[in-house]
Amino acid sequence: MNLPPLILGTTNQAKHAAVILATGTEPLGVKVSSGVSDQPLSEHETIQGAINRAKNAWEASPRPTYRIGLGLEGGLHYDGMYTQQWYLFSVCAAWDGTRLTIGKGLYFPIPNQIGERVQQEGIELKTVIDELSGTTNNNHKEGAYGLFTAGQVTRANVFRDAVIAALTPFTSPLYNLK
């Protein structure tokens, strides 16, 4: 991808790695607020958190060097319509001060008892994953995806796809067809 330098609205290592995997470039990571709960429990809240991170990162960036802010947010969503299943998913928002784009990663089913525990106890998924894996800060590493798939899918992989989707309108000439 041919992009200007990117500023990422987090210092999370897995999210940082995802941007490198997606773009081949090193983003500047800054700690900014998502403006949503620590564990978003809906698609709407997760997308809003990603947008807030992207815009807050862009606002915090030294310009003209950094021209695109990225916000990556992971969330849970309960599908009460089709599967009665909890899903983990990832969102990337990209903001250049004028244009906002959203990319979504894989929707991945998680055990319902985990989703229900997160919701009922008001805790983050990372707390449960650290307990189950016997690790700490797993959300900076392989995350829940890595635990459930024995490393076949990692948090960085899923966020990578969301980053690619969000940045494609900034790089592909097909989005400028008349």
KAFEN-V684059 format. One record per pair of residues at least 4 apart in sequence whose ideal C-beta (glycine too) atoms are under 6 Angstrom apart, sorted by the first residue. I is the first residue (numbers start at 0). J is the second residue. If there is no record, write none. Layout:
I_J, I_J
This chain:
0_22, 0_170, 1_170, 2_22, 3_66, 4_64, 4_65, 5_26, 5_67, 5_69, 6_27, 6_56, 6_60, 6_65, 6_68, 7_18, 7_26, 7_28, 7_69, 8_31, 8_52, 8_53, 8_55, 8_56, 8_70, 9_14, 10_28, 10_30, 11_139, 12_139, 13_139, 13_154, 13_155, 14_71, 14_158, 15_28, 16_155, 17_155, 17_158, 17_159, 17_162, 18_22, 18_26, 18_162, 20_159, 21_159, 21_162, 21_163, 29_56, 29_59, 31_52, 31_55, 31_56, 33_48, 33_51, 33_52, 34_51, 35_39, 35_44, 35_47, 35_48, 37_123, 38_117, 38_123, 39_44, 39_45, 39_48, 39_74, 40_75, 40_118, 42_76, 45_72, 45_74, 45_90, 46_90, 48_72, 49_70, 49_72, 49_90, 49_92, 50_92, 51_55, 52_70, 53_68, 53_69, 53_70, 53_92, 53_94, 54_94, 56_68, 57_68, 57_94, 60_65, 66_95, 67_93, 67_95, 68_94, 69_93, 70_92, 71_91, 71_158, 72_90, 73_89, 75_85, 75_87, 75_114, 76_86, 77_85, 78_82, 78_84, 84_108, 85_109, 85_111, 85_114, 86_106, 86_108, 87_107, 87_109, 87_143, 88_106, 89_104, 89_157, 89_158, 89_161, 90_103, 90_161, 91_102, 91_161, 91_162, 91_165, 92_101, 93_100, 93_165, 93_166, 94_99, 100_165, 100_168, 102_161, 102_164, 102_165, 103_161, 104_157, 104_160, 104_161, 105_157, 109_113, 109_114, 111_115, 113_127, 115_119, 116_120, 117_122, 117_124, 122_126, 124_128, 124_143, 125_138, 128_132, 128_137, 128_143, 128_146, 129_134, 129_135, 129_137, 132_137, 132_146, 137_142, 138_142, 141_145, 141_153, 142_154, 144_152, 144_153, 144_154, 144_157, 145_150, 145_153, 148_152, 152_156, 167_171, 168_174
